[in-house]
Amino acid sequence: MALELLQGNPGVTAGQLAVQLGVSERAARRYVAILREADIPIESVRGPYGGYRIGRGLRLPPVLFSATEALGLVMAVLEGHHAAADPTEPVGSALAKILRGLPEPVAAQADAVRRAAAATPNRHPSRPDPGTTVTLVEAHAGRRQVRIGYRTDAGREWTVEVDPWAIVVRHGRWYLLCFDHRARAQRAYRIDRVTAVEVLDQTFDPPADLDPVAGLEEHLAVGWEYDVEVVVDASLDEVATYLPRAMGRLDVVDERTTRIVGTTSNPVLVVERLVVLPMTYRIVGGPEVRTAALQIAARLAGAAT
């Protein structure tokens, strides 16, 4: 109970701990001493804002979960990683260790969910290598440049030095948002396509106003083979509530008009996104997008008659 309180309330004082445990303050301090003797790294900070907290030691201290927390963790892992029941996979192995450390009644419920749930495998998996991801995250945290090997879906390969500005997860895919020194521009690389990572000595400073999610989605709207230009009879704020940033750049024409400018590899997808707009709009650029709109309109008209 004392360990659970320390884990859930960083900075808890001996007096607060005593009240929660229903013991004297002296007994509460003795409990802390017993935990320290068990090699659990408990730090104490003096002063008006001080108290006890679990420190970072060589050993991972026991982690205590309620039944609801344990089940929630298992469910989240199953949703995001369909090999969670495979002990040979890193995630499956880690989850098994957590379950082994739980009290028997809690572990039994969580393990039953893990074994009984039948998660549908992703037909187009894009899960990155954990070692590659950890290296990129550490380089990002240490503001160190990296040299990465990259392979596209079409099989093209190259090596490039980048500043790892951020790691972004979007729709189940992991991206490295970075400054590409070869292109001298912002780029986004899928981490599952990174074939090698080397951390370099050079350091970097990310942009002060960096918005990783917005930067990624804006990047995903440029560089494709088909142009997109659409004029919408609505303000920029109104349009932005209906369309993802990856649709393209939004430019203000006037108070009641917004222009969408971007590129795409899938004109049909662009038209399907435009259909949700409740205001009027005109496709003024991109013959492929106009053709896709006419084809979809003809199918809908046929379906209605």
C-alpha positions in Angstrom: 0.0 0.0 0.0 2.8 2.4 0.9 4.6 1.8 -2.5 1.3 2.3 -4.4 0.8 5.6 -2.7 4.3 6.7 -3.5 3.9 5.8 -7.1 0.6 7.5 -7.5 1.4 10.6 -5.6 4.9 12.0 -6.4 6.0 14.5 -3.7 3.7 13.0 -0.9 5.0 13.9 2.5 5.4 11.6 5.5 2.4 13.3 7.1 0.2 12.7 4.1 1.4 9.1 3.8 0.6 8.5 7.5 -3.0 9.8 7.0 -3.5 7.6 3.9 -2.2 4.5 5.7 -3.9 5.2 9.0 -0.6 5.1 11.0 1.6 7.5 12.8 4.1 9.7 10.9 7.0 7.8 12.5 5.5 4.5 11.2 5.1 6.0 7.7 8.8 6.9 7.7 9.7 3.4 8.8 7.7 2.0 5.8 9.7 4.2 3.5 13.0 2.9 5.1 11.8 -0.7 4.6 11.2 0.0 0.9 14.6 1.5 0.5 16.2 -1.5 2.2 14.5 -3.6 -0.6 16.5 -1.5 -3.1 13.5 0.6 -4.3 14.9 4.0 -5.1 12.9 6.4 -3.1 14.1 10.0 -3.1 13.2 12.7 -0.5 13.2 16.4 -1.2 13.3 18.9 1.7 11.4 22.2 1.7 7.7 23.3 1.5 7.3 21.6 -1.8 9.3 18.5 -0.9 8.3 15.0 -0.1 8.9 11.4 -1.3 9.0 10.2 -4.9 10.1 7.1 -6.7 13.5 7.8 -8.3 15.3 6.3 -11.3 17.5 3.4 -10.1 19.2 0.5 -11.8 16.3 -1.7 -10.9 12.7 -1.1 -12.1 10.6 -0.8 -8.9 7.5 -2.9 -8.7 4.6 -1.3 -10.5 1.1 -1.7 -9.0 -2.0 -1.8 -11.2 -5.7 -2.0 -10.3 -7.8 -4.5 -12.2 -9.3 -1.7 -14.3 -5.8 -0.3 -15.1 -4.4 -3.7 -16.0 -7.4 -4.5 -18.3 -7.2 -1.1 -19.9 -3.4 -1.6 -20.6 -4.0 -5.1 -22.2 -6.9 -3.7 -24.3 -4.7 -0.8 -25.6 -1.9 -3.1 -26.5 -4.2 -5.5 -28.3 -5.7 -2.6 -30.3 -2.3 -1.3 -31.4 -0.2 -4.5 -31.6 -1.8 -7.7 -32.8 1.2 -9.9 -31.7 0.6 -9.0 -28.1 0.0 -12.7 -27.2 3.2 -13.9 -28.9 6.0 -14.2 -26.2 8.7 -14.1 -28.9 7.6 -10.5 -29.9 9.0 -7.6 -27.8 5.6 -6.3 -27.0 4.2 -9.8 -26.2 7.3 -10.5 -24.0 6.9 -7.2 -22.1 3.2 -7.7 -21.6 3.8 -11.2 -20.2 6.3 -9.7 -17.7 3.8 -7.2 -16.5 1.1 -9.8 -16.1 3.5 -12.1 -14.1 4.1 -9.3 -11.6 0.4 -8.6 -11.0 -1.6 -10.1 -8.1 -3.2 -13.4 -9.2 -6.9 -12.2 -9.4 -5.9 -9.1 -11.5 -3.5 -11.1 -13.7 -6.1 -13.8 -14.4 -8.6 -11.3 -15.7 -6.0 -9.5 -17.8 -4.6 -12.7 -19.2 -8.0 -14.0 -20.1 -8.7 -10.9 -22.2 -5.4 -11.2 -23.9 -6.0 -14.8 -24.8 -9.7 -14.6 -25.7 -9.6 -11.4 -27.8 -9.2 -12.0 -31.5 -7.6 -8.9 -33.0 -7.9 -8.6 -36.8 -4.3 -8.4 -38.3 -3.5 -5.4 -40.3 -3.3 -6.3 -44.0 -0.8 -3.6 -44.6 1.4 -3.6 -41.5 3.7 -0.6 -41.0 5.0 -1.2 -37.5 8.6 0.1 -37.3 11.5 -1.8 -35.7 11.6 -1.0 -32.0 15.4 -0.6 -32.0 15.3 1.8 -34.8 12.5 3.8 -33.2 14.4 4.0 -29.8 17.5 5.2 -31.5 15.6 8.0 -33.3 13.8 9.0 -30.1 17.1 9.2 -28.2 18.7 11.2 -31.0 15.7 13.6 -30.9 15.9 13.9 -27.1 19.6 14.6 -27.3 19.3 16.9 -30.3 21.8 14.8 -32.3 21.9 14.5 -36.0 21.5 11.1 -37.5 22.4 9.4 -40.8 19.6 7.1 -42.0 19.2 4.6 -44.7 15.8 4.7 -46.4 13.9 2.4 -48.8 10.7 3.6 -50.5 7.7 1.3 -51.2 8.9 1.2 -54.8 12.4 -0.1 -53.8 14.5 3.0 -54.2 17.2 3.4 -51.6 19.3 6.3 -50.4 21.3 7.5 -47.3 20.7 11.0 -45.9 21.7 13.1 -42.9 18.8 14.7 -41.0 17.9 16.6 -37.8 15.3 14.5 -36.1 12.8 17.2 -35.1 10.0 15.0 -33.9 8.5 11.5 -33.9 4.8 11.6 -34.9 2.3 8.7 -35.0 -0.5 9.3 -37.5 -3.3 6.7 -38.2 -1.1 3.9 -36.9 2.0 4.9 -38.9 5.2 6.2 -37.3 6.9 9.2 -39.0 10.2 11.0 -38.5 9.7 14.7 -39.1 13.1 16.1 -39.8 15.3 18.6 -41.6 16.9 16.9 -44.6 20.4 18.2 -45.2 20.5 16.9 -48.7 17.3 18.6 -49.8 17.8 21.5 -47.4 14.1 21.3 -46.5 11.7 19.7 -44.1 10.9 16.1 -44.8 8.8 13.3 -43.2 10.1 9.7 -43.5 8.1 6.6 -42.5 10.1 4.9 -39.7 9.1 1.4 -40.9 11.1 2.2 -44.1 14.2 3.3 -42.3 16.8 0.6 -42.9 19.7 1.9 -40.8 20.4 4.6 -38.2 23.7 6.1 -37.2 23.8 8.8 -34.5 26.3 11.6 -35.4 28.2 14.0 -33.2 26.7 17.1 -34.7 23.8 18.7 -32.8 20.8 20.8 -33.9 18.1 23.1 -32.6 14.5 22.4 -33.7 12.4 25.4 -34.8 11.0 27.2 -31.8 7.5 27.3 -33.3 7.4 23.7 -34.5 4.0 22.0 -34.5 4.9 18.3 -35.3 1.4 17.2 -36.2 0.7 20.2 -38.4 4.1 19.9 -40.0 3.6 16.3 -40.9 0.2 16.7 -42.3 1.2 19.8 -44.4 4.2 17.7 -45.7 1.9 14.9 -46.7 -0.1 17.2 -48.9 2.9 18.2 -51.2 5.1 16.4 -53.7 2.5 14.1 -55.2 1.8 13.7 -59.0 -1.6 15.3 -59.3 -2.4 19.0 -58.5 -5.3 20.0 -56.4 -6.9 23.4 -56.3 -10.4 24.0 -54.9 -12.2 27.3 -54.0 -14.6 27.0 -51.2 -17.3 29.5 -50.3 -16.6 29.6 -46.6 -14.0 31.0 -44.2 -10.7 29.3 -43.5 -11.8 28.3 -40.0 -15.0 26.7 -41.3 -13.2 24.7 -44.0 -10.5 23.6 -41.5 -13.1 21.9 -39.3 -14.1 19.5 -42.1 -10.9 18.7 -43.9 -7.6 17.2 -42.6 -4.4 19.3 -43.0 -3.0 16.6 -45.3 -5.7 17.7 -47.8 -3.5 20.7 -48.7 -2.6 24.3 -47.7 -5.6 26.6 -46.9 -5.2 30.2 -48.3 -7.6 33.0 -47.4 -9.1 34.7 -50.5 -11.4 36.9 -48.5 -13.6 36.6 -45.4 -16.0 34.2 -47.1 -13.7 32.4 -49.5 -10.9 29.9 -49.0 -8.6 28.2 -51.5 -7.2 24.7 -51.0 -3.9 24.1 -52.7 -2.0 20.8 -52.7 -1.1 17.6 -54.5 -2.3 14.0 -54.3 -1.6 10.5 -55.6 -5.3 9.6 -55.3 -7.8 12.1 -56.9 -10.8 9.9 -55.9 -9.8 10.2 -52.2 -9.7 14.0 -52.6 -13.2 14.1 -54.1 -14.5 11.8 -51.3 -13.1 14.2 -48.8 -14.7 17.2 -50.6 -18.1 15.6 -50.5 -18.4 16.1 -46.8 -18.2 19.9 -47.2 -21.7 21.4 -46.5 -20.8 24.6 -48.4 -20.4 25.2 -52.1 -17.0 24.8 -53.8 -15.4 24.7 -57.2 -12.6 22.5 -58.4 -10.5 25.0 -60.4 -7.2 23.1 -60.7 -6.2 19.5 -61.4 -7.9 17.8 -64.3 -7.6 14.4 -62.7 -9.5 15.6 -59.7 -12.3 17.1 -61.9 -12.5 13.8 -63.8 -12.8 11.8 -60.6 -15.6 14.2 -59.4 -17.5 13.7 -62.6 -17.2 9.9 -62.3 -18.3 9.8 -58.7 -21.2 12.2 -59.5 -22.3 9.9 -62.4 -22.3 6.9 -60.1 -24.3 8.6 -57.4 -26.8 9.9 -60.0 -27.2 6.4 -61.4 -27.7 5.0 -57.9 -30.4 7.6 -57.2 -32.4 6.7 -60.3 
